[in-house]
Amino acid sequence: MQFDTRPAAYAVIIRDAEILLAYWKQDGREGWTLPGGGLDLAEHPVDGCRREIQEETGYDAEIGAMLGIDVGHWPSEVRLDGGERDFQSLRLVYDATITGGELRHEVNGSTTHAAWIPLDEVAELNRVSLVDAGLRLYRERPLNGKLSG
């Protein structure tokens, strides 16, 4: 079976019982997500993660341990970009810390703004599944990088 694959890198950034999230809005869908995104051609995931955090939030970050990989699958008939083949996203999730910069909104990107959200409010947010997967990876830290069940 032929399908399209997109590698991406995202960060779980937690500070003072809050998580840094970006608000994604694209092709009629929206929700809170982890800062990060698709890798450029030949870009290392650590570099791409750092770049995406800076673009989406204004912050400089140190990328720490890889927490795991989240795999997304969208059949061709539900793809937002009109692609004709099934789509698979390989989302590498890292632990990260802020090292500098100031919170600001992304310009001309797929996210509209970023914010520090109290961890105990995340469950009530309109969010993409990656947020829950990232938090589980952060808490569980599976040795093989794969969430069970």
PAMI-540041 format. One line per 8 residues: their letters; for each residue y, z, x of N, C-alpha, C. Coordinates in nm, 3 decimals. Layout:
a = Y:Z:X:Y:Z:X:Y:Z:X  ...
***
This chain:
mqfdtrpa = -0.118:0.000:0.083:0.000:0.000:0.000:0.125:0.000:0.088  0.217:-0.086:0.060:0.344:-0.094:0.130:0.443:0.006:0.068  0.518:0.078:0.152:0.619:0.170:0.102:0.728:0.185:0.207  0.842:0.235:0.164:0.954:0.259:0.254:0.954:0.405:0.294  0.988:0.432:0.420:0.995:0.570:0.470:1.132:0.596:0.529  1.184:0.713:0.502:1.313:0.754:0.557:1.298:0.890:0.623  1.314:0.897:0.755:1.314:1.028:0.821:1.452:1.092:0.808  1.452:1.223:0.786:1.577:1.296:0.769:1.562:1.435:0.828
ayaviird = 1.672:1.498:0.860:1.671:1.634:0.916:1.772:1.720:0.843  1.730:1.841:0.808:1.812:1.934:0.730:1.807:2.072:0.793  1.904:2.156:0.758:1.911:2.290:0.814:1.917:2.396:0.706  1.848:2.506:0.733:1.864:2.628:0.655:1.956:2.716:0.739  2.075:2.742:0.686:2.175:2.822:0.756:2.209:2.942:0.669  2.166:3.059:0.714:2.187:3.182:0.638:2.271:3.278:0.722  2.372:3.335:0.656:2.463:3.429:0.723:2.510:3.530:0.619  2.498:3.657:0.649:2.547:3.763:0.560:2.495:3.747:0.417
aeillayw = 2.365:3.723:0.402:2.298:3.710:0.272:2.351:3.593:0.189  2.406:3.492:0.258:2.450:3.369:0.191:2.390:3.249:0.264  2.369:3.142:0.189:2.317:3.017:0.246:2.424:2.910:0.234  2.435:2.828:0.336:2.530:2.717:0.334:2.463:2.598:0.267  2.522:2.552:0.157:2.469:2.437:0.084:2.578:2.332:0.069  2.535:2.208:0.053:2.626:2.095:0.027:2.596:2.041:-0.112  2.699:1.996:-0.182:2.680:1.942:-0.317:2.665:1.791:-0.309  2.544:1.745:-0.344:2.509:1.603:-0.336:2.537:1.536:-0.470
kqdgregw = 2.597:1.417:-0.464:2.627:1.342:-0.586:2.614:1.193:-0.554  2.514:1.129:-0.617:2.487:0.989:-0.584:2.410:0.923:-0.697  2.447:0.802:-0.731:2.375:0.720:-0.829:2.346:0.795:-0.959  2.445:0.872:-1.008:2.430:0.941:-1.135:2.351:1.071:-1.130  2.309:1.112:-1.013:2.237:1.240:-0.999:2.317:1.330:-0.907  2.298:1.461:-0.924:2.372:1.555:-0.842:2.304:1.690:-0.838  2.339:1.769:-0.739:2.287:1.904:-0.724:2.312:1.956:-0.584  2.296:2.086:-0.568:2.311:2.148:-0.437:2.191:2.112:-0.350
tlpgggld = 2.217:2.092:-0.222:2.112:2.059:-0.126:2.141:2.127:0.008  2.044:2.122:0.095:2.064:2.171:0.231:2.153:2.072:0.306  2.237:2.119:0.397:2.312:2.024:0.478:2.218:1.946:0.568  2.239:1.817:0.574:2.155:1.731:0.655:2.146:1.594:0.591  2.057:1.512:0.644:2.041:1.379:0.587:1.965:1.286:0.678  1.971:1.159:0.641:1.895:1.055:0.709:1.935:1.037:0.854  1.835:1.003:0.934:1.856:0.980:1.076:1.898:0.837:1.102  1.986:0.819:1.197:2.022:0.685:1.243:1.907:0.632:1.329
laehpvdg = 1.902:0.502:1.348:1.799:0.439:1.428:1.794:0.500:1.567  1.678:0.545:1.610:1.651:0.603:1.742:1.721:0.738:1.765  1.775:0.798:1.661:1.840:0.928:1.674:1.735:1.039:1.669  1.744:1.135:1.761:1.653:1.248:1.759:1.687:1.337:1.639  1.588:1.393:1.571:1.616:1.476:1.453:1.711:1.594:1.481  1.703:1.656:1.597:1.795:1.766:1.628:1.939:1.716:1.632  1.960:1.602:1.696:2.094:1.544:1.704:2.143:1.501:1.566  2.054:1.441:1.488:2.091:1.398:1.353:2.124:1.516:1.263
crreiqee = 2.049:1.622:1.276:2.075:1.742:1.196:2.213:1.798:1.231  2.241:1.810:1.359:2.371:1.860:1.404:2.484:1.770:1.353  2.466:1.639:1.362:2.568:1.543:1.316:2.592:1.558:1.166  2.483:1.563:1.090:2.496:1.572:0.944:2.563:1.702:0.900  2.530:1.813:0.965:2.595:1.941:0.932:2.745:1.927:0.954  2.784:1.869:1.067:2.925:1.853:1.099:2.994:1.764:0.995  2.930:1.651:0.960:2.989:1.558:0.863:3.004:1.622:0.725  2.904:1.696:0.682:2.903:1.747:0.544:2.977:1.879:0.526
tgydaeig = 2.989:1.958:0.634:3.047:2.090:0.617:3.169:2.118:0.706  3.186:2.043:0.813:3.293:2.070:0.908:3.253:2.165:1.018  3.134:2.223:1.007:3.089:2.321:1.105:3.013:2.256:1.220  3.025:2.317:1.337:2.938:2.287:1.451:2.820:2.383:1.440  2.702:2.338:1.475:2.584:2.423:1.460:2.491:2.410:1.578  2.420:2.518:1.603:2.311:2.517:1.699:2.183:2.506:1.618  2.102:2.407:1.652:1.976:2.385:1.581:1.868:2.467:1.650  1.802:2.550:1.572:1.698:2.637:1.625:1.559:2.581:1.600
amlgidvg = 1.467:2.669:1.569:1.327:2.632:1.551:1.307:2.541:1.430  1.213:2.448:1.445:1.174:2.368:1.329:1.093:2.459:1.237  1.133:2.463:1.112:1.064:2.547:1.014:0.946:2.475:0.951  0.957:2.343:0.939:0.849:2.265:0.880:0.898:2.131:0.831  0.810:2.063:0.759:0.839:1.930:0.708:0.811:1.928:0.558  0.907:1.877:0.484:0.892:1.859:0.340:0.878:1.709:0.315  0.778:1.670:0.237:0.754:1.529:0.209:0.789:1.502:0.063  0.875:1.404:0.044:0.911:1.363:-0.092:0.856:1.224:-0.120
hwpsevrl = 0.817:1.201:-0.246:0.767:1.070:-0.286:0.830:1.030:-0.418  0.884:0.909:-0.421:0.942:0.854:-0.543:0.881:0.717:-0.567  0.810:0.699:-0.680:0.756:0.568:-0.714:0.869:0.466:-0.729  0.837:0.341:-0.708:0.940:0.236:-0.710:1.020:0.235:-0.840  0.956:0.264:-0.952:1.027:0.256:-1.080:1.132:0.365:-1.101  1.132:0.470:-1.019:1.233:0.575:-1.034:1.329:0.582:-0.915  1.318:0.489:-0.823:1.408:0.489:-0.708:1.552:0.469:-0.753  1.642:0.547:-0.696:1.783:0.539:-0.732:1.852:0.418:-0.671
dggerdfq = 1.799:0.370:-0.559:1.865:0.260:-0.488:1.817:0.122:-0.530  1.727:0.116:-0.631:1.678:-0.013:-0.679:1.572:-0.077:-0.593  1.523:-0.005:-0.492:1.418:-0.059:-0.407:1.293:-0.092:-0.486  1.218:-0.190:-0.440:1.101:-0.238:-0.514:0.970:-0.174:-0.470  0.973:-0.096:-0.363:0.851:-0.030:-0.315:0.863:0.121:-0.332  0.750:0.190:-0.334:0.753:0.336:-0.336:0.831:0.385:-0.215  0.890:0.503:-0.229:0.974:0.560:-0.124:0.920:0.696:-0.083  0.910:0.717:0.048:0.866:0.845:0.102:0.976:0.899:0.194
slrlvyda = 1.010:1.025:0.175:1.107:1.089:0.262:1.036:1.196:0.344  1.050:1.189:0.475:1.000:1.292:0.565:1.121:1.376:0.605  1.128:1.498:0.551:1.245:1.583:0.571:1.210:1.697:0.666  1.255:1.685:0.790:1.233:1.788:0.891:1.335:1.898:0.867  1.287:2.021:0.854:1.374:2.133:0.820:1.382:2.230:0.938  1.505:2.259:0.981:1.529:2.346:1.095:1.604:2.472:1.054  1.586:2.576:1.132:1.670:2.695:1.126:1.794:2.662:1.209  1.912:2.701:1.163:2.033:2.671:1.240:2.135:2.782:1.223
titggelr = 2.227:2.789:1.317:2.337:2.885:1.311:2.469:2.814:1.338  2.573:2.864:1.274:2.707:2.807:1.293:2.764:2.858:1.426  2.821:2.766:1.504:2.879:2.802:1.633:3.029:2.777:1.639  3.085:2.707:1.539:3.228:2.678:1.541:3.266:2.588:1.426  3.390:2.545:1.427:3.440:2.459:1.321:3.488:2.539:1.201  3.536:2.466:1.100:3.584:2.528:0.977:3.528:2.453:0.858  3.497:2.527:0.752:3.443:2.467:0.631:3.543:2.368:0.573  3.494:2.247:0.546:3.577:2.143:0.484:3.487:2.051:0.404
hevngstt = 3.547:1.967:0.322:3.472:1.874:0.238:3.443:1.745:0.315  3.329:1.683:0.281:3.295:1.553:0.341:3.381:1.445:0.278  3.418:1.346:0.357:3.495:1.234:0.308:3.406:1.109:0.312  3.401:1.036:0.201:3.326:0.910:0.191:3.178:0.927:0.223  3.118:1.033:0.177:2.976:1.055:0.200:2.903:1.079:0.069  2.778:1.122:0.080:2.698:1.147:-0.039:2.713:1.289:-0.092  2.788:1.374:-0.019:2.816:1.508:-0.069:2.966:1.521:-0.093  3.000:1.606:-0.192:3.141:1.621:-0.228:3.204:1.743:-0.164
haawipld = 3.126:1.850:-0.145:3.179:1.971:-0.085:3.064:2.060:-0.040  3.096:2.162:0.036:2.996:2.258:0.082:3.049:2.398:0.054  2.956:2.493:0.044:2.996:2.630:0.014:2.889:2.727:0.060  2.932:2.849:0.086:2.840:2.959:0.113:2.803:3.019:-0.022  2.674:3.020:-0.054:2.625:3.068:-0.183:2.541:3.194:-0.160  2.569:3.303:-0.233:2.484:3.422:-0.219:2.338:3.387:-0.249  2.249:3.435:-0.165:2.106:3.404:-0.182:2.054:3.442:-0.320  2.106:3.550:-0.377:2.055:3.592:-0.508:2.108:3.508:-0.624
evaelnrv = 2.194:3.409:-0.595:2.244:3.318:-0.698:2.183:3.178:-0.690  2.106:3.152:-0.586:2.050:3.018:-0.565:1.960:2.975:-0.681  1.880:3.066:-0.734:1.785:3.031:-0.841:1.855:2.980:-0.967  1.982:3.014:-0.986:2.055:2.971:-1.105:2.128:2.839:-1.086  2.128:2.786:-0.965:2.202:2.664:-0.935:2.129:2.538:-0.980  2.206:2.434:-1.008:2.150:2.300:-1.021:2.128:2.254:-0.877  2.001:2.244:-0.835:1.971:2.217:-0.695:1.854:2.118:-0.686  1.847:2.052:-0.572:1.735:1.962:-0.546:1.618:2.046:-0.494
slvdaglr = 1.498:1.992:-0.505:1.377:2.067:-0.466:1.377:2.106:-0.319  1.450:2.034:-0.237:1.455:2.064:-0.094:1.510:2.204:-0.066  1.601:2.253:-0.149:1.657:2.387:-0.129:1.545:2.491:-0.138  1.463:2.482:-0.242:1.353:2.577:-0.258:1.251:2.563:-0.145  1.219:2.440:-0.108:1.125:2.418:0.001:1.180:2.476:0.131  1.307:2.452:0.159:1.369:2.504:0.280:1.369:2.656:0.285  1.399:2.719:0.173:1.398:2.866:0.169:1.256:2.921:0.186  1.158:2.854:0.127:1.018:2.897:0.147:0.977:2.882:0.292
lyrerpln = 1.013:2.770:0.355:0.981:2.750:0.496:1.049:2.857:0.582  1.172:2.891:0.548:1.246:2.994:0.621:1.177:3.130:0.610  1.132:3.164:0.490:1.067:3.294:0.468:0.926:3.299:0.524  0.848:3.193:0.499:0.706:3.194:0.533:0.677:3.150:0.675  0.756:3.059:0.728:0.740:3.006:0.864:0.593:2.971:0.896  0.538:2.878:0.818:0.398:2.841:0.844:0.382:2.780:0.983  0.279:2.820:1.054:0.259:2.773:1.191:0.247:2.622:1.201  0.186:2.560:1.102:0.169:2.414:1.107:0.284:2.339:1.039
gklsg = 0.384:2.412:0.987:0.500:2.348:0.925:0.480:2.296:0.785  0.366:2.326:0.725:0.335:2.277:0.591:0.325:2.394:0.493  0.398:2.382:0.383:0.388:2.483:0.278:0.256:2.466:0.205  0.193:2.578:0.172:0.069:2.572:0.093:0.104:2.572:-0.054  0.017:2.505:-0.133:0.031:2.504:-0.279:0.155:2.443:-0.320
***
